Amino acid sequence: SSCIPNNANEDEPGGGSSETEIQWEEKIYWTGTIDEDFDGKRVLVVMDKNVGGPNKVHDKSFFGDIEIESIEDLTLLPENYDRINWETWRQILCLTLPGDSKENVVRVIRQLEIIDGIRSASPNYRGSFHTQHRTLL
């Protein structure tokens, strides 16, 4: 698969054996268990800084053959966003999956963790990140 860094011209092809190898960020693997209190419908995904971007839209096909009902950008920014520390900012997406299965959430997390361009994937803990994150925006 090919990825285009944020600073690349999106009209140019992004594949092939490029001379400059993309330096992916170190992955953060989910270490939780299925017994934790998370819902069976959503997975939170932190995009690698080389792939994510402000208000960048990602097609479902980026995530391989995972069945996804919808993709919500939890870090959607207004037009005037000049007070952001771009060194630490990362795009965070919420993937809504069909059905309601914690087993499926865990399986999808493991699939997402091996995709280049995804820094981390984790469940949507009940009353936790997704809810808190909304109040920060």
Secondary structure, 3 states (H helix, E strand, C coil): CCCCCCCCCCCCCCCCCCCCCCCCCCCECCCCCCCCCEEEEEEEEEECCCCCCCCCCCCHHHHCCCCCCEEEECCCCCCCCCCCCCCCCCCEEEEECCCCCHHHHHHHHHHHCCCCCEEEEEEEECCCHHHHHHHHC
